[in-house]
Amino acid sequence: ARGITVDFAPVVDVTDAADDTVIGDRSFGADPATVTDYAGAYARGLRDAGLLPVLKHFPGHGNASGDSHAGAVTTPPIDALQANDLIPYQTLTTQGPVGVMVGHMQVPGLTGNEPASLSPAAYALLRSGGYGGPPFGGLVFTDDLSGMQAISDRFGPADAVLRSLQAGADVALWLTTSEVPAVLDGLERAVGAGELTMSSVDASVMRVVSSKPPSPRCGG
């Protein structure tokens, strides 16, 4: 009734960290199977309420070196994530419509010194099925690109948004509404210069449209 159709939940990060840490009590635990079961139930509840669940924070913030709100963080190497942090995604992407939020962690063996949210390799891992599940064709969001220091210490919002879309995000998220004109102007210039292709923009638009529930105002 309020027009809300997406919820950036559930958290599917796997961790045994203390409750007062960045993931902490947002996690369903340290066992990937338990996280999968509880997050799956959470996602089903959201879908039953007409909302698109968004799994986060791909490819796994639970065992990262710190808090990406406060600065750069590094995860265990990608092979360690495959054996633990990525397990919930392998099942939850098959159970019904979901989105995925990509976090700002640097992943050894995958992203180099780039945060995953700005790394083509991270999006390719998800889209290709390299994470161990089916190739993911749903909506992919970034984590906040303006209020988290893992990004803002290195890039302004306009630059970060462009880099995320170039890397493979469908929807770039940021908090600072004052930056909207600069972001849009930068994206328009990038499209005009061929730095952001219309084919990728169109593909993202179609994924956004496909994720929307039928609207009674449109007779759906």
C-alpha positions in Angstrom: 0.0 0.0 0.0 2.9 2.3 0.6 4.7 1.5 -2.6 7.6 -0.3 -0.9 8.7 -3.3 -3.0 12.3 -4.0 -1.9 13.9 -4.8 1.5 17.7 -4.8 1.8 17.6 -8.0 3.9 18.3 -10.7 4.9 21.9 -10.5 5.9 23.5 -13.8 4.9 27.0 -13.1 6.2 28.4 -16.1 8.1 30.2 -15.1 11.3 30.7 -15.9 15.0 31.8 -12.3 15.8 30.5 -10.5 18.9 27.0 -9.0 18.7 28.3 -5.5 18.8 30.6 -5.8 15.7 29.6 -4.6 12.2 27.8 -7.8 11.3 27.5 -9.4 14.7 23.9 -9.8 15.7 22.7 -9.2 12.2 24.1 -12.6 11.2 22.2 -15.9 11.8 25.4 -17.5 12.9 28.7 -19.2 12.1 27.3 -22.3 10.4 26.5 -21.7 6.7 23.7 -24.3 6.7 22.0 -22.5 9.7 22.4 -19.1 8.0 20.9 -20.6 4.8 17.8 -22.0 6.6 17.0 -18.8 8.6 17.7 -16.4 5.8 15.6 -18.6 3.5 12.7 -18.3 5.9 13.2 -14.6 6.2 13.3 -14.2 2.4 10.1 -16.3 2.0 8.3 -14.0 4.5 9.4 -10.9 2.5 8.2 -12.4 -0.7 4.9 -13.4 0.8 4.5 -9.8 1.9 5.1 -8.6 -1.7 8.7 -7.5 -1.2 11.9 -8.5 -3.1 14.5 -9.8 -0.6 18.1 -8.7 -1.2 20.8 -11.0 0.1 23.8 -9.2 1.5 26.8 -8.6 1.6 28.2 -10.5 -1.4 30.7 -12.1 -1.4 30.8 -12.2 2.4 31.5 -9.5 5.1 31.2 -11.9 8.1 34.9 -12.7 8.3 36.3 -9.4 7.0 39.1 -7.6 8.8 36.9 -4.7 10.0 34.0 -2.4 9.4 33.5 -1.1 5.8 31.6 1.9 7.3 34.9 3.0 8.9 37.5 2.1 6.3 38.9 -0.4 3.9 38.5 -4.1 4.9 39.8 -7.3 3.5 38.1 -10.7 3.5 39.8 -14.1 3.6 40.9 -15.3 0.1 38.3 -16.2 -2.4 38.8 -20.0 -2.0 38.0 -19.6 1.7 34.9 -17.7 0.9 33.8 -20.5 -1.5 34.1 -23.0 1.3 32.1 -20.9 3.8 30.7 -17.4 3.2 29.3 -18.1 -0.3 27.4 -21.3 0.7 24.2 -19.5 1.5 24.1 -17.8 -1.9 24.4 -21.1 -3.6 21.0 -22.2 -2.3 19.1 -18.9 -1.7 19.5 -17.7 -5.3 17.5 -20.8 -6.4 14.5 -20.5 -4.0 12.6 -17.6 -5.5 13.1 -14.0 -6.7 15.9 -12.3 -4.8 18.3 -9.4 -5.4 21.9 -9.4 -4.2 23.8 -6.5 -2.6 27.6 -6.4 -3.2 29.7 -5.1 -0.3 32.8 -3.0 -0.2 35.3 -5.7 0.9 38.6 -6.3 -0.9 38.8 -10.0 -1.7 42.3 -11.5 -2.2 42.4 -13.6 -5.3 39.4 -11.9 -6.8 39.3 -8.1 -6.6 42.9 -7.1 -5.9 42.8 -3.7 -4.1 39.4 -2.8 -5.4 36.3 -3.1 -3.2 34.0 -5.8 -4.5 31.3 -3.2 -5.2 33.5 -1.6 -7.8 35.2 -4.8 -9.1 34.1 -6.3 -12.5 35.5 -9.6 -11.2 33.1 -9.7 -8.2 30.0 -9.1 -10.4 31.3 -11.7 -12.9 31.7 -14.2 -10.1 28.0 -13.8 -9.4 26.7 -13.5 -12.9 28.7 -16.5 -14.2 27.9 -18.9 -11.3 31.5 -18.9 -10.2 30.3 -18.5 -6.6 29.1 -22.1 -6.7 25.4 -21.5 -7.6 23.6 -20.9 -10.8 24.4 -17.9 -12.9 22.6 -15.1 -11.3 20.3 -13.0 -13.5 18.5 -11.0 -10.9 19.0 -7.4 -9.7 22.4 -6.5 -8.2 22.7 -3.5 -5.9 25.8 -1.9 -4.4 26.1 -1.1 -0.7 26.0 2.6 0.2 28.6 4.5 -1.9 28.6 7.8 -0.1 28.4 7.1 3.6 30.9 4.2 4.0 34.5 5.1 4.3 35.7 2.0 2.4 34.5 3.9 -0.6 34.3 7.6 0.4 38.0 7.6 1.5 38.9 6.9 -2.1 36.1 8.2 -4.4 33.3 10.8 -4.4 29.8 9.7 -5.1 29.8 10.5 -8.8 33.0 8.6 -9.5 31.9 5.6 -7.3 28.5 5.4 -8.9 30.0 5.3 -12.4 32.6 2.8 -11.4 30.0 0.5 -9.9 27.8 0.6 -13.0 30.8 0.0 -15.2 31.7 -3.0 -13.0 28.3 -4.6 -13.4 25.9 -3.2 -10.8 22.3 -2.7 -11.8 21.5 -0.2 -9.1 24.0 2.1 -7.3 23.0 3.2 -3.9 24.1 6.4 -2.1 22.7 8.6 0.6 23.6 12.1 -0.3 20.7 13.6 -2.3 22.8 16.8 -2.9 25.0 14.7 -5.2 22.2 13.7 -7.5 22.8 16.3 -10.2 26.6 15.6 -10.3 26.0 11.8 -10.5 23.4 12.1 -13.3 25.6 14.6 -15.2 28.6 12.2 -14.9 26.6 9.3 -16.1 25.3 11.2 -19.1 28.8 12.2 -20.0 30.0 8.6 -19.6 27.3 7.2 -21.9 28.1 9.9 -24.5 31.7 9.1 -24.4 31.1 5.3 -24.6 32.5 4.7 -21.1 29.2 3.3 -20.0 27.4 1.3 -22.8 23.7 1.7 -23.5 23.4 -2.1 -23.8 24.5 -2.5 -20.2 22.1 0.3 -19.1 19.2 -1.3 -21.0 20.0 -4.7 -19.5 19.9 -3.2 -16.0 16.6 -1.4 -16.8 15.0 -4.6 -17.9 16.1 -6.4 -14.7 14.6 -3.5 -12.7 11.3 -3.7 -14.6 11.2 -7.5 -14.4 11.7 -7.4 -10.6 8.7 -5.1 -10.0 5.4 -6.7 -8.9 2.2 -6.1 -10.9 0.7 -2.7 -10.3 -3.1 -2.5 -9.8 -2.8 1.1 -11.2 -1.7 -0.4 -14.5 -4.3 -3.2 -14.5 -1.7 -5.8 -13.5 
